Amino acid sequence: MHIGTARTALFNWLYARHTGGKFLLRVEDTDRERSTESAVQVIFEGLKWLGMEPDEEPIFQFAQADRHREAVAEMLTRGQAYRDYMLPEELEAERERARAEGRVVRSPWRDADPATWPDRPYAVRLKAPLDGETVIADAVKGDVTFQNAGLDDLILLRSDGSPTYNLAVVVDDHDMGITHVIRGDDHLNNAARQTVIYRALDWEVPVWAHLPMIHGPDGAKLSKRHGAQAVGEFDGMGYLPETLRNYLAKLGWGHGDDEIFSDAQAAEWFDIKDVISAPARLDWAKLNHVNNHYIRQASPARLSLLVDDILEDRGISLKQGDLALIERTIPFVRDGAKTILELADAVTFALKVRPLELPEKTRAQLAEAELRGRFTRLRAALEAVADWGVSPLENALRAFAEAEEVGMGKFGPQLRSVLSGGAPAPDLAGAMTALGRDESLGRIEDALSLVT
């Protein structure tokens, strides 16, 4: 499920919520080779992760094939479609002539007398208008005009009786009561052909809205060289679903200067007519900014489970009590985390098993009598702290520095290294609060024992 597909789904979801309508899902699986079970599951899982599951059970297009053939039978009766008996080699020759003459393919069977029909398989083609124009009133792009002379007699039913995509989507959209078709602008040409089918069946044409593409930061078409493309990749890179919903909504649409907004606000404000027609650019810095916001808003309990999944992927199995330790540590480290991957890195100091291996520089400093003595006194001062929390520990550290008549720089860096084993860690009081009294004092004691 490509990131562009996810944004298209989001805009449909928001517009349905905005108008009090329904967000429906149809799996267009007429291409049986590409529509594997695993491919379909990727769509379902992507929408579930994004928090945009459909309001009704999904529809599978292939299962509606009899209904599609019924619509074609009606078009044949109305004279809006015809049987095409061209053989493969005849079709290829016609294609070559059409290319040479700068026109679309026209079958010689378009107006053939039924008395001349041979007894062999045939495709069914749309009898497209030969002159005039078809105007697409697009909610994003405005009116787009197509000359009918450039619209081919597209195949509705293949010679084996299977329906084609353009036919199937029209019949399904009509039968499902679809009022708005919001999709990528690579389907704009299809809108003209599908409009001809709607009119051939005397059905009301839905509102078209074709969304511009998403480009990479350099303005080029989004590709693998720009980084993640699929929704599952963003999940694996540590982005939250609410981040993607908020950020993708801003790609091509916006509400004033608002950068961060809730789903409810987005649904209240969103209107398809406000989508801009120019391509949007994926901006990783802005995405990271939004993700950091939602990491800071999420509950530590939820974040701890996400971190656990990442650590497990890294081959790190948590022991009893570690999950609670992670949850306790998260509030002290998440402000600087742009992704859940960075959050997982930030909590690893707390998971280290005693005795910690200290950096050589820290070991050498602690071997000096003055600092070793100061650390011995520091441990005693911390052990006397009755309420082991951020504020009391901050007060205790300041009081100790005053008593020693030194600045925090004379022991703070070494204390951080002792508490974390040289790994990144939050401020001293936060690190000790997360670790707890026994673990913090134990790590200091271990460090002293290494150099005595």
VOGU-3710 file (C-alpha; in Angstrom, 3 decimals, decimal comma):
1> mhigtartal> 0,000/0,000/0,000  1,856/3,001/-1,378  1,972/6,262/0,570  0,039/7,922/-2,263  -2,686/5,289/-1,949  -2,779/5,935/1,788  -3,292/9,677/1,246  -6,053/8,977/-1,282  -7,763/6,717/1,265  -7,334/9,415/3,930
11> fnwlyarhtg> -8,956/12,115/1,776  -11,892/9,771/1,057  -12,153/8,947/4,773  -12,057/12,620/5,813  -14,595/13,670/3,196  -16,959/10,883/4,229  -16,664/12,013/7,850  -17,057/15,687/6,858  -20,270/15,064/4,906  -21,782/12,388/7,137
21> gkfllrvedt> -21,273/9,830/4,385  -19,678/6,403/4,309  -16,103/5,335/3,684  -16,258/2,105/1,683  -13,590/-0,285/0,497  -13,695/-2,220/-2,740  -10,906/-4,560/-3,777  -10,577/-4,228/-7,539  -9,348/-7,729/-8,270  -10,327/-8,238/-11,900
31> drerstesav> -6,614/-8,777/-12,623  -6,433/-12,251/-11,110  -2,668/-12,640/-11,438  -1,876/-9,499/-9,419  -4,718/-9,832/-6,916  -3,139/-12,379/-4,610  -4,322/-12,992/-1,067  -1,109/-11,504/0,304  -1,545/-8,349/-1,801  -5,079/-7,908/-0,502
41> qvifeglkwl> -3,933/-8,434/3,095  -1,418/-5,609/2,690  -4,320/-3,263/1,904  -6,395/-4,455/4,868  -3,450/-4,276/7,275  -2,385/-0,861/5,992  -5,842/0,635/6,517  -6,147/-1,009/9,936  -2,786/0,364/11,051  -3,737/3,824/9,783
51> gmepdeepif> -6,975/3,635/11,794  -9,169/3,991/8,696  -11,119/0,758/8,449  -14,191/0,885/6,173  -17,689/1,489/7,499  -19,012/-1,672/5,827  -17,626/-5,057/4,816  -15,244/-4,805/1,820  -16,596/-5,606/-1,633  -14,586/-7,806/-4,003
61> qfaqadrhre> -14,998/-6,741/-7,606  -14,400/-10,162/-9,173  -17,411/-11,538/-7,277  -19,664/-9,037/-9,108  -18,719/-10,310/-12,597  -22,245/-11,545/-13,448  -23,617/-8,075/-12,671  -20,962/-6,505/-14,901  -21,949/-8,797/-17,785  -25,592/-7,915/-17,199
71> avaemltrgq> -24,772/-4,222/-17,674  -22,944/-5,019/-20,927  -25,968/-6,938/-22,194  -28,043/-3,818/-21,566  -25,547/-1,672/-23,480  -25,653/-4,086/-26,426  -29,440/-3,854/-26,453  -29,249/-0,044/-26,414  -26,741/-0,037/-29,271  -24,109/1,523/-26,984
81> ayrdymlpee> -21,743/-1,434/-27,345  -20,899/-3,917/-30,073  -19,367/-7,317/-30,674  -15,788/-7,242/-31,931  -14,650/-10,356/-33,762  -11,158/-9,119/-34,625  -8,545/-11,846/-34,369  -5,336/-11,076/-32,427  -3,325/-10,553/-35,596  -6,045/-8,292/-37,038
91> leaererara> -6,109/-6,232/-33,839  -2,339/-5,795/-33,955  -2,503/-4,655/-37,588  -5,242/-2,147/-36,700  -3,127/-0,833/-33,828  -0,213/-0,238/-36,179  -2,425/1,591/-38,667  -3,910/3,709/-35,876  -0,444/4,694/-34,633  0,683/5,577/-38,137
101> egrvvrspwr> -2,430/7,681/-38,770  -2,401/9,344/-35,336  -5,835/8,075/-34,290  -7,359/5,624/-31,825  -8,184/2,006/-32,616  -11,517/1,512/-34,412  -12,794/-1,995/-35,086  -14,315/-2,784/-38,494  -17,046/-4,642/-36,590  -18,357/-1,426/-34,993
111> dadpatwpdr> -21,315/-1,104/-37,387  -21,286/-4,576/-38,936  -24,539/-6,264/-39,972  -25,395/-9,020/-37,453  -25,875/-11,304/-40,454  -22,093/-11,145/-40,992  -21,163/-12,167/-37,443  -18,924/-15,267/-37,533  -19,299/-18,223/-35,202  -16,287/-17,589/-32,971
121> pyavrlkapl> -15,435/-15,882/-29,650  -15,698/-12,101/-29,518  -14,933/-9,202/-27,241  -17,498/-6,516/-26,492  -16,440/-2,911/-27,025  -17,970/0,400/-26,007  -19,369/2,350/-28,930  -17,745/5,647/-28,006  -18,934/8,909/-29,617  -16,918/9,869/-32,690
131> dgetviadav> -17,221/13,644/-32,431  -17,912/16,338/-29,876  -16,235/16,418/-26,481  -16,515/14,977/-22,991  -16,012/17,444/-20,146  -14,911/16,223/-16,724  -16,025/18,631/-14,011  -13,226/17,805/-11,608  -13,501/19,051/-8,003  -9,710/19,487/-7,783
141> kgdvtfqnag> -8,561/20,314/-11,309  -11,614/22,174/-12,602  -13,138/21,386/-15,996  -11,000/19,068/-18,117  -12,070/18,621/-21,743  -11,453/15,505/-23,837  -12,106/15,369/-27,564  -14,292/12,345/-28,247  -12,338/11,568/-31,391  -9,473/10,637/-29,075
151> lddlillrsd> -11,522/8,218/-26,958  -11,199/4,635/-28,182  -13,872/1,967/-28,203  -12,528/0,386/-25,068  -13,089/-3,300/-24,391  -15,861/-3,980/-21,864  -15,798/-7,780/-21,950  -12,820/-9,820/-23,064  -13,301/-12,724/-25,448  -13,410/-15,104/-22,473
161> gsptynlavv> -16,336/-13,107/-21,025  -14,332/-11,489/-18,193  -15,135/-7,813/-17,444  -12,451/-5,136/-17,737  -11,532/-2,591/-15,084  -13,201/0,470/-16,596  -16,521/-1,331/-16,970  -16,387/-2,970/-13,539  -15,686/0,225/-11,596  -18,570/2,066/-13,246
171> vddhdmgith> -21,085/-0,697/-12,509  -19,811/-1,160/-8,963  -19,779/2,567/-8,205  -23,334/2,866/-9,475  -24,599/-0,155/-7,543  -22,804/0,902/-4,346  -24,288/4,398/-4,522  -20,906/6,088/-4,808  -21,358/9,854/-5,057  -17,706/10,975/-5,080
181> virgddhlnn> -14,743/9,290/-6,735  -11,577/10,683/-5,120  -8,469/9,087/-6,606  -5,039/9,758/-8,085  -4,742/11,915/-11,186  -3,242/8,991/-13,098  -6,905/7,985/-13,491  -7,976/11,263/-15,100  -8,037/9,777/-18,607  -10,153/6,907/-17,300
191> aarqtviyra> -12,697/9,424/-16,000  -13,519/10,455/-19,579  -13,978/6,870/-20,730  -15,988/5,958/-17,646  -18,214/9,003/-18,125  -19,106/7,664/-21,590  -20,128/4,355/-19,971  -22,276/6,146/-17,366  -24,072/8,079/-20,087  -24,518/4,964/-22,224
201> ldwevpvwah> -26,424/3,401/-19,320  -28,315/6,616/-18,426  -26,719/6,623/-14,977  -25,793/9,715/-12,986  -22,092/10,519/-13,233  -20,403/10,858/-9,801  -18,339/13,842/-8,723  -14,766/13,334/-9,894  -11,808/14,516/-7,820  -8,331/13,619/-9,065
211> lpmihgpdga> -5,500/14,161/-6,608  -1,998/15,264/-7,661  0,934/12,978/-7,072  3,289/13,056/-4,095  6,849/13,931/-5,074  10,106/13,492/-3,212  11,871/16,388/-1,461  13,735/17,139/-4,713  10,494/17,562/-6,666  10,972/14,335/-8,625
221> klskrhgaqa> 8,425/11,531/-8,686  8,522/9,636/-5,396  10,737/6,572/-5,666  12,732/4,176/-3,507  15,706/6,506/-3,517  13,635/8,983/-1,496  13,167/6,455/1,313  10,005/4,729/2,499  7,122/4,379/0,086  4,809/1,733/1,535
231> vgefdgmgyl> 2,720/2,277/4,654  4,312/-0,740/6,313  7,738/0,834/5,874  6,672/3,942/7,783  5,435/1,700/10,577  8,780/-0,122/10,612  10,657/3,181/10,704  8,901/4,157/13,917  6,164/6,522/12,775  2,786/6,526/14,522
241> petlrnylak> -0,463/6,147/12,565  -1,838/9,434/13,896  1,328/11,077/12,588  0,697/9,729/9,093  -2,955/10,820/9,188  -2,028/14,342/10,275  0,959/14,684/7,948  -0,666/13,176/4,847  -3,676/15,444/5,290  -1,268/18,366/4,892
251> lgwghgddei> 0,078/17,028/1,586  -2,125/18,920/-0,819  -4,633/20,296/1,678  -4,500/22,522/4,703  -6,436/24,684/7,121  -4,752/28,043/7,442  -1,445/27,756/9,276  -2,508/24,767/11,363  0,210/22,097/11,332  -1,063/19,826/14,100
261> fsdaqaaewf> -4,736/18,906/14,331  -6,921/16,060/15,537  -8,906/13,671/13,361  -12,094/15,408/14,481  -10,732/18,818/13,451  -9,536/17,482/10,102  -12,947/15,962/9,383  -14,688/19,202/10,367  -12,459/21,345/8,151  -11,840/19,072/5,162
271> dikdvisapa> -13,491/19,776/1,850  -12,345/18,212/-1,386  -12,664/21,536/-3,207  -9,848/22,892/-1,026  -7,297/20,354/-2,271  -4,648/22,043/-4,403  -3,927/20,705/-7,881  -0,122/20,961/-7,734  1,955/17,941/-6,652  2,885/17,823/-2,975
281> rldwaklnhv> 6,394/17,150/-1,666  7,292/14,674/1,041  9,259/16,583/3,702  11,033/14,287/6,161  11,875/17,096/8,596  8,210/18,079/8,897  7,163/14,437/9,193  9,653/13,968/12,033  8,381/17,116/13,747  4,797/15,834/13,633
291> nnhyirqasp> 5,864/12,394/14,828  7,716/13,870/17,783  4,556/15,747/18,734  2,480/12,575/18,778  5,170/10,613/20,623  5,026/13,267/23,347  1,217/12,988/23,409  1,026/9,176/23,516  0,755/7,266/26,783  3,980/5,696/28,112
301> arlsllvddi> 2,138/2,365/28,366  1,386/2,355/24,637  4,864/3,531/23,713  6,498/0,879/25,880  4,753/-1,868/23,904  5,927/-0,324/20,625  9,479/-0,119/21,975  9,228/-3,744/23,112  8,360/-4,771/19,523  11,415/-2,937/18,191
311> ledrgislkq> 13,743/-4,431/20,779  12,395/-7,874/19,977  13,127/-7,264/16,282  16,668/-6,403/17,347  16,969/-9,714/19,165  16,660/-8,186/22,648  14,325/-10,146/24,920  13,004/-8,350/27,969  13,181/-9,957/31,377  10,541/-9,638/34,063
321> gdlalierti> 10,041/-6,030/35,109  11,733/-4,538/32,031  8,496/-3,446/30,393  7,535/-1,487/33,497  11,053/-0,004/33,549  10,692/1,127/29,922  7,305/2,687/30,680  8,848/4,510/33,650  11,783/5,735/31,558  9,851/6,977/28,512
331> pfvrdgakti> 8,606/10,288/30,001  12,241/11,334/30,575  13,530/10,569/27,070  10,694/10,987/24,577  10,966/14,751/24,071  14,012/14,252/21,886  12,760/11,209/19,981  11,625/11,786/16,394  10,671/8,121/15,892  9,915/5,054/17,985
341> leladavtfa> 13,280/3,688/16,821  14,990/6,652/18,458  12,826/6,143/21,538  13,991/2,520/21,720  17,596/3,731/21,547  16,924/6,248/24,303  15,628/3,697/26,844  18,369/1,107/26,397  20,541/2,648/29,112  17,933/1,626/31,674
351> lkvrplelpe> 17,906/-2,003/30,489  21,629/-2,584/30,965  22,517/-5,362/33,370  24,812/-4,704/36,310  27,681/-4,383/36,595  27,817/-1,973/33,648  30,916/-1,773/31,501  32,172/1,795/31,817  33,972/3,797/29,146  37,750/3,882/29,626
361> ktraqlaeae> 37,689/7,648/30,182  35,213/7,303/33,053  37,207/4,477/34,638  40,361/6,554/34,477  38,658/9,582/36,054  37,155/7,522/38,859  40,591/6,082/39,593  41,695/9,551/40,685  41,453/9,905/44,441  39,643/13,256/44,428
371> lrgrftrlra> 36,773/12,146/42,172  36,560/8,714/43,801  36,192/10,351/47,198  33,596/12,751/45,852  31,596/9,851/44,406  31,710/8,045/47,737  30,251/11,113/49,424  27,737/11,552/46,586  26,439/8,033/47,037  25,921/8,692/50,741
381> aleavadwgv> 24,109/11,969/50,007  21,798/10,282/47,494  21,115/7,388/49,839  19,755/9,925/52,308  17,124/11,195/49,855  13,775/10,148/51,294  11,511/10,860/48,301  13,147/9,376/45,191  11,754/11,658/42,500  12,938/14,278/40,043
391> splenalraf> 12,544/17,354/42,209  14,060/15,917/45,429  16,964/14,450/43,425  17,614/17,759/41,662  17,667/19,486/45,054  20,004/16,840/46,459  22,442/17,203/43,541  22,485/20,995/43,853  22,987/20,777/47,627  25,826/18,298/47,148
401> aeaeevgmgk> 27,556/20,572/44,635  27,264/23,490/47,077  28,615/21,378/49,930  31,565/20,298/47,771  32,019/23,905/46,609  32,183/22,797/42,966  30,037/23,106/39,904  27,958/20,228/38,522  30,503/19,869/35,734  32,977/18,431/38,250
411> fgpqlrsvls> 30,977/15,226/38,761  27,841/15,359/36,580  29,307/13,950/33,344  30,937/11,081/35,219  27,718/10,349/37,119  25,785/10,218/33,835  28,348/7,791/32,427  28,146/5,614/35,554  24,349/5,519/35,406  24,185/4,766/31,681
421> ggapapdlag> 27,380/2,883/30,931  28,252/5,569/28,409  24,940/5,253/26,517  22,749/8,288/25,820  20,645/9,131/28,869  18,337/11,916/30,077  19,237/14,463/32,730  20,660/13,044/35,946  17,533/13,347/38,105  15,376/11,871/35,339
431> amtalgrdes> 17,762/8,969/34,785  17,872/8,137/38,487  14,092/8,435/38,829  13,606/6,051/35,919  16,145/3,551/37,257  14,832/3,722/40,807  16,710/4,032/44,111  18,248/0,566/44,343  19,417/0,393/40,738  20,860/3,921/40,762
441> lgriedalsl> 22,781/3,462/44,010  23,838/0,006/42,887  25,338/1,319/39,644  27,283/3,963/41,578  28,518/1,316/44,031  29,558/-0,940/41,153  31,557/1,886/39,578  33,376/2,609/42,836  34,210/-1,060/43,319  35,794/-1,194/39,849
451> vt> 38,464/1,344/40,775  39,188/0,586/44,450
//
